[in-house]
Amino acid sequence: MVRANGEKFWCAVSGQVINPENPTEGSIWLYEDVTHQRQNEERLTRLASSDILTGLPNRGVFKDRLEHAIHKAQRQNGRLAVFFLDLDHFKHINDSLGHKAGDILLCEVARRIRSCVRDSDTVARLGGDEFTVMLEDIHSAQYVGKVAEKILSTTLCRICWITLK
């Protein structure tokens, strides 16, 4: 709904006729602003599906997307590739520079990986210093190799990749 000042808000509406025997006598409507509840639900959904630090999809979302992509590739006789990325010597960074520095590095690596793939591809953080990338609708192993090289050149990651037929 929209307030008199033009501000939009979420509203729960319920109504009741005054006299069920004669509905033309009128009705009573109750409007309740549920914006805060709605925002909390959206926040909880985001927390449940994304990594708090990087904002990337989490392990559970990645697993769901991977299962869906595998079934889609099987139905359409397509291919997809999955990368597993691990930061080299990340424990040393955390131990020597502190967890705040490690967190900054993880966020920057996430940003850089995202910049190397299409918007339709999935980049997820599994936890710690582990990331995954899923490329759907790929047409050649050369393309997968180029994406892997691009990720390697922009991050400090070690990549293991497989192409699924």
N, C-alpha and C positions, 0 to 999 in steps of 0.2 A: 504494500500500500504506500501511499504518499501523504506525508504530513502537510499541513497548511503552508509551511515554509519551503516545501518542495523536496524535503529530505525523504528518501525511500527507506522503508523499514519492513521487516518480516512481521506478519500478523496472523494469529490464530483467530478464526471467526466461528462463532456458534450462534444459532438462532432458535427461537421457540415461539410458536404462535400463542397468543394470549388465551384464546378460547379454541380448543381443538374442534368443538362442535360448529364453530362459525369462524373459519380462518380469516374472513374479510374484516374482522374486528381489529386486526393488526398483529404485529409480532414484536418481539424484543430481541435485539441483536447485541451480542457481547464481542468486543474486539479486544484482543490482548496482544501487546507488543512482545514478540518472542525473538527479537533480534539478538539479544545476548545468548539465548539458548542455541540459536542457529549458528552464531559465530563460534560458540564452544564446540558444537558438533563438528563443524568444518575444521576447527583446530585439531580436535582429536583424530579426525580422519587423516589429516596431514601428518600428524605425529605417528600414527599407526602405519602409514605407507611410505614415509620418507625418512632418510637419514637426517637426524637433527642437525648435525654439524654442516654437511655439504648441501643438503636439500635434494640430493639425488634419491631416486627410488631405493628402497631397502631390499634386503635379501628376499623377503616374502613376495614383494611386488615383482622382483626380477624373476623369481621362480614361476609365478603365474604368467608373466609375459612370455617366458621361454616356452612353457607348455603350450600356450596359445600359438606361438610362432611355429613350433614344431608341427602341430596339427595343421596349421594353415599351409606350411610348406609341403606337407604330405598330400593334402587335398589338391593343391595347385601344381604339384610336381616342381616346386621351387627349391631354393637353397637359402640357407642362412649360415652365418658364422658367429661363433662365440669366442670372445677373448677373455682370458683371466689375467689380470694385471696385479703385480705385487711390487711395492716400492722397495728398492734395494736400500739396505742399511737404515730403515726408518727407526728402528729401536735405538740406534746410535744417536739419531737426531733428537728423539724424545729425551734420552738420557743426558745428553750433553747440553742441549739448548732449552729443554723444558717442554712440557705438554702444550703450552700456548703456541710455541713455535711449530710444534708438530701439527697442531690443529690448523694453523695458517697454511702450512705446506699441503695438508690434505685438501683444504678448500681450493687452493691454487691448482693442484693436480686435477681435481674434479673439473674445474673450469676449463683447463687446457684439454682434457680428454673430450669434454663436450664440444669444444671448438673444432675437433678433428672429425666429427661424424655428422651425419644428416640429422635434422630435427626428428625424423621418424625412427631413428635408431635409439636403442636403450643403453644408457650408461647408468650403472648402479654401484653403490658401495655396499659390499658384503659385511664390512666391519674392519676394524683396525686399519691396515694399509692395503686392503684387498678391494679391487674394483673389478667389475665385469662390463663388457661391451657386447651388445648383440646387434649384428647387422642383418636386417631382413632384406628379402628380394635382391639378392646379389646375383650377378650374372657371370662373374669370373673370379678365379683365384687371384688373378693379378690385382683386381680391385681390392680384395681383402688384404693382400700384401702391401699395397700402397697405403691403406688406412693404418695398418700396423706400423709401417715405417714412419708415418706422420705422427702417430701417438708416441712412438719411441723418441722421435727427434724433439718433441715438445715437453716430454716428461722424464722422470727418473725411473720409469717402470721397466719391469721385465715382463714380457708377454708370452703366454702360451695360447695358441689359438687352434681351433678346429673348425672345419667347415662341415656342416651337416647337409646331407643330400636327402 
